[in-house]
Amino acid sequence: MRFLLDTHTLLWFLTDDAALSTTAKTIVELADNTILISPASYWEIAIKISLGEYRLPEPLSSFMARELSRNGMTILPISIEHAEHVAALPFHHRDPFDRLLIAQALVENVQVVSIDTAFDAYDIKRCLVDRQDKAQRR
């Protein structure tokens, strides 16, 4: 199956953050799955870095290039069709990065791996992953 990672899911996976649920980790690691990354995610990360809200252990470009390659992730280019869908989306979700991810998920008919329940207001498939799965809560 094909899955599009939300930015937090991508970062939590790449940095081995305990906030990543077992379900999300399994989805990303399953060899049969194609994991898609939107350029919106590394753009969002870059903005968070520039605002001092996030830090990486090395420059963003080298970190992302190595990690995407090492984990066999595929960049899903932003198309004109994706942008057109953003323009037509109702404003259930106001975050511009997430709106682009939603549009990409709709156009590409892929599931989004995210904890963001605001995605559910749209006609997309979201993997229902909590910050921690029941198994992790025990």
Buried (B, 14 or more C-beta within 10 A) or exposed (E): EBBBBBBBBBBBBBBEEEBBBBBBBEBBEEEEBEBBBBEBBBBBBBEBBEEEEBEBEEEBEEBBEEBBEEBEBEEBEBEEEBEEBBEEBEEEBEBEBBBBBBBBBBBBEBBBBBBBEBBEEBEBBBBEBBBBBEEBEE
